[in-house]
């Protein structure tokens, strides 16, 4: 089949590649319609690795996807041919302790699309477990279906933060993950979001999404803005979504006492992160 193949760092080809996939009794075959480009896809292209995951041989990119079921396994009862679906790109070991505890995303054996050596889905079709395939409502487009996976990142962060009604949250980083995290936090009960970045166009867009105060940290002090908006008390929650080492090291500075922090982005570094205490 023809696919977008990362041959090695800085080298992409749209070419035929052999990807034999057998349809099991609990699987579905999906014709891919829409695939989002994640920051990890870009990072594998520009750097050839993320942490210990190194591109050592050609790999198909893409893990944020939606499509249409074209074939079902013999034991699949909840999905049928023609269903429009989105997919969980991480497939865990069903017998692992993490999976049985309901935290399958932390399973060390999870097989995640477009994470070496697992191929992604920038290709015509893919075989996937029905248990990790979800039917889209008729009013949800394929593009929106492909966005379900990154939106889930924001929803997970907001859920882990245990938001209380009226909380003021900081979202560091106005990229796609920062945007969906801000929206999830507002949906979860935050009264206001303070969003930081160094690129003004991103902040201008963020300001159109609701009660979001943009802060360009290249030009103004985040702590100063937070103090002004909270009468010097500090923010209730901070979501680190930039992946920037400097931003991550300063997550505690604008927080109020006993406030939680949540990380929704990452950046691999060779040296330990040096956090700056708030006291």
KAVENKA-V711819 format. One record per pair of residues at least 12 apart in sequence whose ideal C-beta (glycine too) atoms are under 8 Angstrom apart, sorted by the first residue. I is the first residue (numbers start at 0). J is the second residue. Records with the same first field share a line. If there is no record, write none. Layout:
I = J / J
This chain:
0 = 15 / 16 / 18 / 122 / 123 / 124
1 = 13 / 14 / 15 / 16 / 122 / 123
2 = 14 / 15 / 16 / 18 / 59 / 118 / 121 / 122 / 123
3 = 59 / 60 / 61 / 121 / 122
4 = 16 / 57 / 58 / 59 / 60
5 = 43 / 44 / 54 / 57 / 58 / 59 / 60
6 = 57
7 = 47 / 54 / 57
8 = 44 / 45 / 46 / 47 / 54
9 = 44 / 45 / 47
11 = 44 / 60
16 = 57 / 59 / 122
18 = 59 / 118 / 122
20 = 124 / 125 / 126
21 = 126
22 = 70 / 72 / 126
23 = 72 / 126
24 = 72 / 73 / 74 / 75
25 = 72 / 74 / 75 / 128 / 129 / 130
26 = 71 / 72 / 75 / 126 / 127 / 128 / 129
27 = 68 / 70 / 71 / 72 / 75 / 78 / 84 / 126 / 127 / 128 / 129 / 132
28 = 68 / 69 / 70 / 71 / 124 / 125 / 126
29 = 66 / 67 / 68 / 69 / 84 / 86 / 124 / 125 / 126 / 127 / 132
30 = 66 / 67 / 68 / 69 / 123 / 124
31 = 64 / 65 / 66 / 120 / 121 / 122 / 123 / 124 / 125
32 = 65 / 66 / 67 / 141
33 = 64 / 65 / 66 / 141 / 142 / 144 / 145
34 = 61 / 63 / 64 / 120 / 121 / 145
35 = 61 / 63 / 64 / 145 / 146 / 148 / 149
36 = 60 / 61 / 63
37 = 61 / 62 / 63 / 113 / 149
38 = 174 / 175 / 176 / 242 / 264
39 = 62 / 113 / 114
40 = 60 / 61 / 62 / 113 / 119
43 = 58 / 60 / 113 / 115
44 = 60
48 = 115
49 = 114 / 267
50 = 267
52 = 114 / 115
53 = 115
54 = 115
55 = 115 / 116
56 = 116
58 = 113 / 115 / 116 / 117 / 118 / 119
59 = 113 / 118 / 119 / 120 / 121 / 122
60 = 113 / 119 / 121
61 = 112 / 113 / 119 / 120 / 121 / 122
62 = 88 / 111 / 112 / 113 / 114 / 119 / 120 / 148
63 = 88 / 145 / 146 / 148 / 149
64 = 85 / 86 / 88 / 112 / 120 / 125 / 145 / 148
65 = 83 / 84 / 85 / 86 / 135 / 141 / 142 / 143 / 144 / 145 / 147
66 = 83 / 84 / 86 / 124 / 125 / 141
67 = 81 / 82 / 83 / 84
68 = 80 / 81 / 82 / 84 / 132
69 = 124
71 = 129
72 = 129
75 = 129
77 = 129
78 = 129 / 132 / 134
82 = 134
83 = 134 / 135 / 139 / 141 / 144
84 = 132 / 133 / 134 / 135 / 144
85 = 132 / 133 / 135 / 144 / 145 / 147 / 148
86 = 120 / 125 / 127 / 131 / 132 / 133 / 148
87 = 131 / 132 / 133 / 148
88 = 111 / 112 / 113 / 120 / 148
89 = 103 / 104 / 109 / 110 / 111 / 112 / 131
90 = 109 / 110 / 111 / 127 / 128 / 131
91 = 103 / 104 / 106 / 108 / 109 / 110
92 = 106 / 108 / 109
95 = 107 / 108
133 = 147
146 = 179
149 = 175 / 176 / 179
150 = 179 / 182 / 183
152 = 176 / 179 / 180 / 263
153 = 176 / 178 / 179 / 180 / 181 / 182 / 183 / 184 / 263
154 = 179 / 183
155 = 263
156 = 180 / 183 / 184 / 238 / 240 / 261 / 262 / 263
157 = 180 / 183 / 184 / 186 / 187 / 238
158 = 187
159 = 261
160 = 184 / 187 / 236 / 238 / 259 / 261
161 = 259
162 = 184 / 187 / 188 / 189 / 236
163 = 188 / 235
164 = 188 / 190
165 = 188 / 189 / 190
166 = 184 / 188 / 189 / 190 / 235 / 236
167 = 189 / 190 / 191 / 192 / 193 / 225 / 228 / 229 / 234 / 235 / 236
168 = 181 / 184 / 189 / 191 / 192 / 193 / 234 / 235 / 236 / 237 / 238
169 = 192 / 193 / 194 / 195 / 221 / 225 / 234 / 236 / 237 / 238 / 253 / 254
170 = 184 / 192 / 193 / 194 / 195 / 237 / 238 / 240
171 = 194 / 195 / 237 / 238 / 239 / 240 / 241 / 243 / 246 / 247 / 250
172 = 195 / 196 / 239 / 240 / 241 / 242 / 243 / 246 / 264
173 = 194 / 195 / 196 / 198 / 201 / 202 / 204 / 205 / 213
174 = 196 / 201 / 240 / 241 / 264
176 = 240 / 263 / 264
177 = 194 / 196 / 205 / 238 / 240 / 241 / 263 / 264
178 = 204 / 205 / 208
180 = 238 / 240 / 263
181 = 194 / 205 / 208 / 209 / 211 / 238
182 = 208 / 209
184 = 236 / 238
185 = 209 / 210 / 211
189 = 236
190 = 210
191 = 210 / 211 / 212 / 228
192 = 209 / 210 / 211 / 212
193 = 211 / 212 / 214 / 221 / 224 / 225 / 228 / 234 / 253
194 = 211 / 212 / 213 / 214
195 = 213 / 214 / 215 / 216 / 221 / 241 / 246
196 = 213 / 215 / 216 / 241
197 = 215 / 216 / 217
199 = 215
202 = 214 / 215
212 = 224 / 228
216 = 246
221 = 252 / 253
222 = 252 / 253
225 = 253
229 = 255
232 = 255
233 = 253 / 254 / 255 / 256 / 258
234 = 253 / 254 / 255 / 258
235 = 254 / 255 / 258
236 = 254 / 258 / 259 / 260 / 261
237 = 250 / 251 / 253 / 254 / 258 / 260 / 261
238 = 260 / 261 / 262 / 263
239 = 260 / 261 / 262 / 263 / 264
240 = 263 / 264
241 = 264
242 = 264 / 265 / 266
243 = 266
244 = 266 / 268 / 272
247 = 262 / 266 / 272 / 274
248 = 272 / 273 / 274 / 275
249 = 274 / 275
250 = 274
251 = 274 / 275 / 276 / 277
252 = 275 / 277
254 = 277
